[in-house]
Each structure stands twice: as structure tokens, then as C-alpha cells.
Amino acid sequence: MSLLDDLLDDLKAEGDRLWNVVSGLDDDGWLTPTPAPGWSVATQVAHLLWTDEVAVVAAGARTPAGKEAWDALVLRALEDPTGFVDAQAIEVARLRPEALLARWGRAREALSRALRELPEGEKMPWFGPPMSAASMATARFMETWAHALDVYAALELPHEPTDRIRQVAHLGVRTRDFAFSVHGIAAPAEEFRIELTAPSGDLWTWGPEDAAQQVVGSAYDFCLLVTQRVHRDDTDLVATGADAEQWLRIAQAFAGPAGEGRPARG
């Protein structure tokens, strides 16, 4: 199997887990508020649905008609750069639950096909830098995992992490410089050493062993942090060096403006 096959398998597994939870909800369950202010369970799923559909449009931009569709979408987004994505999620969330699920199911299948059909080495446009099929699959996994966490928290359901979160951890490490840039801070020139303990107990590492700036801790807490599902002070992550600590205070693995994050417990 290829790397893309593995990534898409992980994405499907994480999406299936969320699907199995929300498909059994009644109308009131879909309206349950989640930790994201103003977002219900339905809004969380609607956001995933809409973004999957947009990724399919982006993947099709290599044809003239597809490029026209993508350009039209970007122009709409430019009319409200900070509110466009949220507005789409809120609008789609008005669908009946059965219609929402059916549309999400079609979007998930269409995305998988579109990414498999993207020619090797070709990149698709996005709201940030262009993305390869593997990068898009990783980004969609990160969002599916993070928004699913909000749903599980809203419904007070346990969530056992798996080693699939390596995708989120890798993306969190790769977006270090981006996190600094969205805060208007020059990114450190030197690499950091990252050592994370996976749910299985394996050790995942990035960067040179002798780096002055280091982050050590659980992969799960790191993934929660870079998706802004936990406050820095509520993690077990240990930073060595001022730059490493500053990064943990502003880290985000998702595109767009700096998120507000979550308040500290206690």
C-alpha cells in the first residue's frame, strides 16, 4: 500500500468512528452544544462535510471547469475572510440529520476518489499553500479527529486515542513556523527536538537530538494542543528553551487566523 492509501484508511477509520456515534442521535442530540462556542453537534459535522466538499472542488481545479468553480469559491471566501467558513458550517447544519449524514457520506467518498485520482506530484490549490493529496488527507484527518473530540465531549462519551494521531502530531510539528507567522512573530531559525510518547508507548521524534529547544511529552496532549482542544497549562508537555515554550503557547495545526484556544481548567 502507498502512503496515500494508509492516510486515507486512517481518515476513513476516524470518520467511521464519528459516524457511528452521530448516526444514532435523535434531533435533540444533534442540537447538543459542544465546547466550541455556538457550535452544536450538527455544526461540527456540517463543518467536516462542507470542507470535504470544498477539498473535492480544489482537487478538480486542474480542469478549466474545475478551476472556474474553485476561483468562484475563493472569491466568495474573500468577501468575508474571517467568517466565511463558520457561516457555511452554520448554514449546512440547518439540514435535517438524515440529510446531513447522507451528504457527508457522499462527500467522504468523493474526497477519497478525488485524492486518489490526483496525478502523482501534482498539488491542488487551497486557502493557504497548495497541497499534495497526502497533505490534504493528513489535514482532513486532523480536522476530523479534532472536531470529533468536541462531539464526544458534548455527548460525554469516552474517547480512546490510537496511534492514528501520529498524523496530527506530524502536522503540528510541520506547522511550527506557520503558528509563529499568524501571530506576527519571526519563526526561530533553528530546528526543535520533539519527543512524543504515542498511545501505544512508541516514541515519535522529530529534529536533531542536540537541539537547544526541545518539547517532550505525550503525543495525545501535543495533538490536543496543536488543534487547540486544550490549554497549554493543562498538558504534560515539557519545553526546554524560551522559543519552545512560546511555540506551545501559540501552536496551531489548522489553517486560518490564530484560534482563541480553550481556557485553562480550574
Salt bridges, closest charged atoms under 4 A:
ASP5 OD1 - ARG116 NH1 2.45
GLU14 OE2 - ARG17 NH2 2.99
GLU14 OE1 - ARG164 NE 2.95
ASP16 OD2 - LYS12 NZ 2.71
ASP16 OD1 - ARG108 NH2 2.84
ASP27 OD2 - ARG96 NH1 3.06
ASP52 OD1 - ARG140 NE 2.77
GLU53 OE2 - ARG103 NE 2.77
ASP71 OD2 - LYS67 NZ 2.78
GLU91 OE1 - ARG94 NH1 2.41
GLU98 OE2 - ARG96 NE 3.63
GLU143 OE1 - HIS47 NE2 3.15
GLU143 OE1 - ARG140 NH1 2.87
GLU143 OE2 - HIS147 NE2 3.85
ASP150 OD2 - ARG229 NH2 2.86
ASP150 OD1 - ARG262 NH2 3.15
ASP177 OD1 - ARG176 NH2 2.81
GLU195 OE2 - ARG193 NE 3.11
ASP233 OD2 - HIS231 ND1 3.74
ASP233 OD1 - ARG249 NH1 2.78
GLU245 OE1 - ARG232 NH2 2.87
GLU245 OE2 - ARG249 NE 2.86
